[in-house]
Amino acid sequence: MRTFSKGLLVVVFGGLLGLAGCDQQGPMEKAGESADEAVEDVTEDQGPMEEAGEEMGDAWDETKEAGDKMGDAMDGD
């Protein structure tokens, strides 16, 4: 029983030390968070290539719909 108590005590204190260390951020972690925020700020807005890609996708959808309507009109449906 005494060995179990010592083992439990070591586990509890080890866990508390681990949790205490989680609250403190080092300079590298702060720099990493700053970099993450900067990337999020840049990627929120659409760039010109993404806008062009979306416009091409919309044009493709419109062309396909027009072709389907033309095919239906030729079939007499």
N, CA, C and O atoms as a DFTB+ gen file, in Angstrom:
308 C
 N C O
     1  1       0.827      -1.191       0.000
     2  2       0.000       0.000       0.000
     3  2       0.870       1.253       0.000
     4  3       0.539       2.255      -0.634
     5  1       1.961       1.182       0.703
     6  2       2.822       2.332       0.810
     7  2       3.498       2.665      -0.521
     8  3       3.702       3.837      -0.836
     9  1       3.841       1.657      -1.291
    10  2       4.450       1.858      -2.601
    11  2       3.444       2.508      -3.552
    12  3       3.801       3.371      -4.354
    13  1       2.190       2.084      -3.450
    14  2       1.137       2.650      -4.288
    15  2       0.954       4.133      -3.974
    16  3       0.777       4.937      -4.889
    17  1       0.993       4.506      -2.700
    18  2       0.823       5.906      -2.300
    19  2       1.959       6.767      -2.841
    20  3       1.732       7.879      -3.318
    21  1       3.168       6.256      -2.765
    22  2       4.308       7.012      -3.286
    23  2       4.193       7.186      -4.800
    24  3       4.477       8.258      -5.336
    25  1       3.780       6.137      -5.469
    26  2       3.627       6.209      -6.925
    27  2       2.537       7.198      -7.316
    28  3       2.692       7.963      -8.268
    29  1       1.436       7.177      -6.576
    30  2       0.337       8.097      -6.841
    31  2       0.772       9.532      -6.592
    32  3       0.420      10.433      -7.354
    33  1       1.535       9.746      -5.531
    34  2       2.038      11.074      -5.211
    35  2       2.952      11.601      -6.318
    36  3       2.871      12.776      -6.676
    37  1       3.806      10.759      -6.854
    38  2       4.705      11.156      -7.934
    39  2       3.905      11.523      -9.186
    40  3       4.216      12.505      -9.859
    41  1       2.879      10.735      -9.495
    42  2       2.058      11.008     -10.674
    43  2       1.304      12.325     -10.518
    44  3       1.229      13.111     -11.462
    45  1       0.745      12.571      -9.336
    46  2      -0.013      13.800      -9.101
    47  2       0.900      15.023      -9.224
    48  3       0.551      15.985      -9.909
    49  1       2.060      14.997      -8.572
    50  2       2.973      16.130      -8.646
    51  2       3.525      16.321     -10.064
    52  3       3.718      17.452     -10.509
    53  1       3.773      15.238     -10.756
    54  2       4.241      15.342     -12.137
    55  2       3.185      15.998     -13.027
    56  3       3.498      16.819     -13.889
    57  1       1.941      15.620     -12.800
    58  2       0.848      16.232     -13.566
    59  2       0.702      17.709     -13.256
    60  3       0.476      18.512     -14.161
    61  1       0.827      18.075     -11.999
    62  2       0.724      19.488     -11.621
    63  2       1.860      20.305     -12.212
    64  3       1.645      21.432     -12.660
    65  1       3.053      19.759     -12.218
    66  2       4.185      20.467     -12.825
    67  2       3.981      20.629     -14.328
    68  3       4.311      21.670     -14.897
    69  1       3.442      19.605     -14.962
    70  2       3.183      19.682     -16.393
    71  2       2.143      20.739     -16.720
    72  3       2.279      21.474     -17.698
    73  1       1.106      20.814     -15.899
    74  2       0.063      21.809     -16.127
    75  2       0.563      23.225     -15.854
    76  3       0.165      24.166     -16.542
    77  1       1.424      23.382     -14.864
    78  2       1.953      24.700     -14.544
    79  2       2.822      25.223     -15.691
    80  3       2.842      26.425     -15.958
    81  1       3.522      24.341     -16.352
    82  2       4.381      24.751     -17.463
    83  2       3.601      25.112     -18.715
    84  3       4.134      25.802     -19.584
    85  1       2.358      24.669     -18.835
    86  2       1.572      24.938     -20.041
    87  2       1.122      26.391     -20.137
    88  3       0.880      26.887     -21.237
    89  1       1.007      27.073     -19.018
    90  2       0.498      28.432     -19.030
    91  2       1.524      29.438     -19.550
    92  3       1.152      30.494     -20.062
    93  1       2.771      29.127     -19.425
    94  2       3.811      30.082     -19.804
    95  2       4.183      29.889     -21.272
    96  3       4.455      28.774     -21.717
    97  1       4.191      30.995     -22.011
    98  2       4.574      30.939     -23.416
    99  2       5.977      31.499     -23.577
   100  3       6.314      32.558     -23.048
   101  1       6.771      30.764     -24.315
   102  2       8.119      31.231     -24.606
   103  2       8.117      32.141     -25.815
   104  3       7.081      32.316     -26.457
   105  1       9.259      32.724     -26.136
   106  2       9.334      33.648     -27.274
   107  2       9.044      32.965     -28.613
   108  3       8.482      33.595     -29.508
   109  1       9.409      31.710     -28.766
   110  2       9.151      31.019     -30.029
   111  2       7.653      30.755     -30.212
   112  3       7.134      30.861     -31.323
   113  1       6.970      30.416     -29.134
   114  2       5.530      30.185     -29.233
   115  2       4.793      31.483     -29.555
   116  3       3.852      31.488     -30.349
   117  1       5.220      32.572     -28.943
   118  2       4.619      33.874     -29.249
   119  2       4.861      34.254     -30.706
   120  3       3.959      34.764     -31.371
   121  1       6.058      34.013     -31.201
   122  2       6.379      34.319     -32.595
   123  2       5.553      33.444     -33.533
   124  3       5.095      33.905     -34.579
   125  1       5.366      32.190     -33.159
   126  2       4.547      31.291     -33.978
   127  2       3.104      31.746     -34.049
   128  3       2.487      31.695     -35.113
   129  1       2.560      32.191     -32.930
   130  2       1.186      32.681     -32.923
   131  2       1.065      33.957     -33.765
   132  3       0.073      34.144     -34.470
   133  1       2.056      34.816     -33.693
   134  2       2.041      36.032     -34.514
   135  2       2.072      35.684     -35.997
   136  3       1.372      36.299     -36.801
   137  1       2.878      34.705     -36.353
   138  2       2.955      34.276     -37.752
   139  2       1.620      33.678     -38.199
   140  3       1.173      33.937     -39.317
   141  1       0.982      32.887     -37.344
   142  2      -0.318      32.312     -37.679
   143  2      -1.357      33.397     -37.912
   144  3      -2.142      33.315     -38.857
   145  1      -1.367      34.398     -37.069
   146  2      -2.327      35.491     -37.213
   147  2      -2.075      36.266     -38.508
   148  3      -3.019      36.671     -39.186
   149  1      -0.803      36.470     -38.846
   150  2      -0.475      37.194     -40.073
   151  2      -0.953      36.413     -41.301
   152  3      -1.484      37.001     -42.243
   153  1      -0.767      35.104     -41.289
   154  2      -1.216      34.280     -42.414
   155  2      -2.735      34.323     -42.524
   156  3      -3.271      34.415     -43.628
   157  1      -3.434      34.258     -41.397
   158  2      -4.893      34.325     -41.421
   159  2      -5.364      35.664     -41.977
   160  3      -6.326      35.709     -42.744
   161  1      -4.702      36.749     -41.601
   162  2      -5.091      38.071     -42.101
   163  2      -4.909      38.161     -43.613
   164  3      -5.739      38.753     -44.304
   165  1      -3.843      37.584     -44.123
   166  2      -3.557      37.659     -45.556
   167  2      -4.520      36.773     -46.341
   168  3      -4.964      37.162     -47.421
   169  1      -4.849      35.603     -45.827
   170  2      -5.657      34.655     -46.589
   171  2      -7.152      34.908     -46.482
   172  3      -7.925      34.252     -47.180
   173  1      -7.590      35.836     -45.634
   174  2      -9.025      36.101     -45.532
   175  2      -9.551      36.741     -46.806
   176  3     -10.656      36.412     -47.239
   177  1      -8.802      37.637     -47.416
   178  2      -9.230      38.314     -48.626
   179  2      -8.876      37.467     -49.839
   180  3      -7.899      36.719     -49.837
   181  1      -9.702      37.606     -50.881
   182  2      -9.433      36.878     -52.104
   183  2      -8.443      37.654     -52.959
   184  3      -8.534      38.873     -53.101
   185  1      -7.527      36.940     -53.503
   186  2      -6.580      37.563     -54.415
   187  2      -7.143      37.585     -55.825
   188  3      -8.198      37.004     -56.082
   189  1      -6.453      38.246     -56.734
   190  2      -6.956      38.350     -58.106
   191  2      -7.045      36.998     -58.813
   192  3      -7.940      36.791     -59.633
   193  1      -6.140      36.086     -58.511
   194  2      -6.193      34.773     -59.161
   195  2      -7.407      33.978     -58.685
   196  3      -8.047      33.286     -59.477
   197  1      -7.720      34.074     -57.408
   198  2      -8.877      33.354     -56.894
   199  2     -10.173      33.922     -57.467
   200  3     -11.092      33.173     -57.798
   201  1     -10.241      35.239     -57.581
   202  2     -11.421      35.866     -58.176
   203  2     -11.568      35.451     -59.635
   204  3     -12.675      35.161     -60.087
   205  1     -10.466      35.421     -60.373
   206  2     -10.511      35.013     -61.778
   207  2     -10.965      33.559     -61.891
   208  3     -11.746      33.221     -62.780
   209  1     -10.488      32.712     -61.010
   210  2     -10.896      31.306     -61.024
   211  2     -12.375      31.142     -60.759
   212  3     -13.032      30.317     -61.394
   213  1     -12.906      31.912     -59.833
   214  2     -14.332      31.839     -59.548
   215  2     -15.153      32.338     -60.733
   216  3     -16.198      31.768     -61.048
   217  1     -14.686      33.397     -61.392
   218  2     -15.388      33.909     -62.567
   219  2     -15.374      32.884     -63.697
   220  3     -16.367      32.729     -64.408
   221  1     -14.256      32.187     -63.864
   222  2     -14.191      31.147     -64.893
   223  2     -15.148      30.004     -64.561
   224  3     -15.795      29.460     -65.456
   225  1     -15.242      29.640     -63.295
   226  2     -16.172      28.597     -62.877
   227  2     -17.615      29.004     -63.123
   228  3     -18.426      28.191     -63.566
   229  1     -17.939      30.264     -62.838
   230  2     -19.291      30.764     -63.096
   231  2     -19.594      30.757     -64.586
   232  3     -20.690      30.374     -64.995
   233  1     -18.630      31.178     -65.401
   234  2     -18.827      31.193     -66.853
   235  2     -19.038      29.773     -67.375
   236  3     -19.860      29.556     -68.266
   237  1     -18.309      28.817     -66.830
   238  2     -18.465      27.418     -67.248
   239  2     -19.866      26.931     -66.908
   240  3     -20.509      26.277     -67.729
   241  1     -20.346      27.241     -65.708
   242  2     -21.685      26.823     -65.311
   243  2     -22.753      27.425     -66.224
   244  3     -23.695      26.737     -66.618
   245  1     -22.608      28.702     -66.557
   246  2     -23.565      29.363     -67.441
   247  2     -23.539      28.749     -68.838
   248  3     -24.590      28.561     -69.450
   249  1     -22.349      28.435     -69.346
   250  2     -22.224      27.821     -70.663
   251  2     -22.867      26.442     -70.680
   252  3     -23.539      26.070     -71.641
   253  1     -22.656      25.699     -69.621
   254  2     -23.241      24.355     -69.537
   255  2     -24.764      24.439     -69.490
   256  3     -25.442      23.665     -70.166
   257  1     -25.307      25.357     -68.712
   258  2     -26.756      25.519     -68.637
   259  2     -27.322      25.925     -69.992
   260  3     -28.364      25.415     -70.404
   261  1     -26.648      26.836     -70.687
   262  2     -27.112      27.267     -72.013
   263  2     -27.086      26.088     -72.990
   264  3     -28.006      25.932     -73.792
   265  1     -26.061      25.276     -72.931
   266  2     -25.975      24.103     -73.797
   267  2     -27.084      23.105     -73.498
   268  3     -27.655      22.521     -74.419
   269  1     -27.394      22.904     -72.223
   270  2     -28.479      22.000     -71.854
   271  2     -29.820      22.512     -72.374
   272  3     -30.639      21.736     -72.866
   273  1     -30.039      23.822     -72.261
   274  2     -31.297      24.414     -72.767
   275  2     -31.381      24.262     -74.285
   276  3     -32.444      23.959     -74.827
   277  1     -30.266      24.473     -74.960
   278  2     -30.256      24.362     -76.417
   279  2     -30.541      22.918     -76.826
   280  3     -31.282      22.672     -77.778
   281  1     -29.961      21.981     -76.116
   282  2     -30.194      20.565     -76.423
   283  2     -31.653      20.194     -76.188
   284  3     -32.239      19.464     -76.987
   285  1     -32.245      20.685     -75.108
   286  2     -33.648      20.417     -74.834
   287  2     -34.538      21.019     -75.926
   288  3     -35.513      20.397     -76.346
   289  1     -34.201      22.233     -76.385
   290  2     -35.006      22.893     -77.426
   291  2     -34.905      22.114     -78.743
   292  3     -35.882      22.028     -79.487
   293  1     -33.744      21.556     -79.031
   294  2     -33.586      20.813     -80.276
   295  2     -34.299      19.468     -80.219
   296  3     -34.754      18.955     -81.242
   297  1     -34.393      18.903     -79.025
   298  2     -35.091      17.630     -78.853
   299  2     -36.603      17.819     -78.871
   300  3     -37.348      16.868     -79.107
   301  1     -37.048      19.027     -78.625
   302  2     -38.474      19.300     -78.608
   303  2     -39.095      19.064     -77.243
   304  3     -40.314      18.924     -77.142
   305  1     -38.308      19.016     -76.217
   306  2     -38.834      18.792     -74.861
   307  2     -39.316      20.042     -74.243
   308  3     -39.788      20.027     -73.107
